[in-house]
């Protein structure tokens, strides 16, 4: 998208018709399954789910003015992307997703270190995305982040 939306609703209004329904559905799954404490914001031109400064005043080490990121959801030109930093920073979670993906869908998992790409919106395993969203609490995410950020090494 080439706009700078001010709210998640404005973002979703501008998603292309071929992705809009799936984007709304994934957003609803995330909102309904993320543990208490994560909040939805606009971040990097996408929907973001973050630990707010009220819970983690230090913010993101790359830019402390930003809240601590956790998940982002974006409509790209050829796919929908779900960026889950926990997959990047927590190998057991990534392994869990790969095993559960095989049980949940016949589609091949299109995944980078922390990004899942959905090229066929009608085939998104929503129930699995909900289970993934529930896997890490705010407290656990802060602990994972603290143990992995550059200052901790």
N, C-alpha and C positions, 0 to 999 in steps of 0.2 A: 504494500500500500504506500502511496506517495503522500498521504496526509499526516498531520500530527494531531491525532485525536486527544482530546482532553479527558475523556472518560471511557471506561470499557463499553458502555452503551454506544457511544459515538464510533468507537472502533468497529464494533460489530455491525453497525448500520452501513459501514463502508466496505465490508468484506464482500467479495464477489459472490454472486448467487450460487455458484457451484460448490462453494465452501461454507456459506453462511449457516445453514442448518447444522452441519457437523460442528462448526466452531461454537455455536450456541450450546449444543449438546455437551461438548467436551468442557466448556466453561461451567455448565451446570454440574457436571460430575465433579469437577475440582472444587467448586464452591461447597457442594454438599458433602464431600469426603475429606477435605483437608482438615487436620486437627485444629482445635481452637487456638487462636493466636496469630495464625497467618492472615494477612489482609491482601485484598486485591487492589492493585494500582496499575497505572500505565507506566511501563518501563521500556526504554529502547524502542518505542513505537509498537509495543505488543502488550498483551495482558500479562501482568506479573503478579506473582503470589510471593509475598515477602514477609520477613520478620520486621515489624515496625520498630522505629527508634525507641518507642515507649518500652519495648521488651528487650531491645538490644541497642543501647545508646551509641555504641561504637560505630554502628553502621558497617557498610561494606568497605573492606580495607583499601580497595582500589579508588574509592571515592566515599569517604565517611559521611558525606551529606546524603548519600543514597541509603535506603534501608537494606538490610541483608537479604539478597535475592535467594529464592528457592526454586520456583518453577516459573516458566514463561510460556505463553501460548501465542503463536503467530500464524497468520495466513500468508504463505509465501506464494510466489507465482505458480509453482507446479505441485505444491503440497501444503499440508498443515504441519507445523512443527511444534513439538512439545519439548521444551528444554527443561530438564530436571537435573539440577546440579548435584542432587543426592546420588544420582546414577554415576556421575563422574567421580565423586569423592567417596563412594561407599561400594567397593567391589562386590561384597555379598549381595547388596541390593540389585546390582546390575546382573549378577548371575541368576538371582531369583526371577527377575523379569524375563530373562531369556528362556528359562525353563517354563514359566507360566505362560509365556507367549505361545509356545508350541501347543499347550493344552487349550488355549483360548481361541485360536484362529489358525486357519490354513495359510494365511498370508505370511510371507517371509518378513521377519523383523528388519526394518530399515532403520538402523541405529548407529549413531556415532558414540563418542564417549558419554555424552550427556544429552543427546538430542534424538528424539524419535520422530521419524518423518512418516506422515500418512499421505500416500499418493492417491488412495481410493477412499474418500470420506465415508462411503457407505459401508466400509469394512473395518471401521475402527472398533476395537474391542473395549467398549465403554466400561463394562463391569471390571475388567482388568485395570483400566486407568484409574477407576475409583479405588480399587485395592492398593494400587501403587501410591496414590495420593495419601492414603491412610498410614502408610508404613513408617513415617518419621514424624515425631511430634516436634513442636517448636523447640523444646528443651533439648531433644536429641540432635536436632539440626544445629543448634548453637554449639553444642559439644563437638560434633563432627567438624564444624567449621573452625572452631577454636583450635582443635588438634591438628588441622591441616593447613591453616593459613601460614603464609611465609614467616611471619614473626615468631611462630611457634617452633620453627625448625632450627 
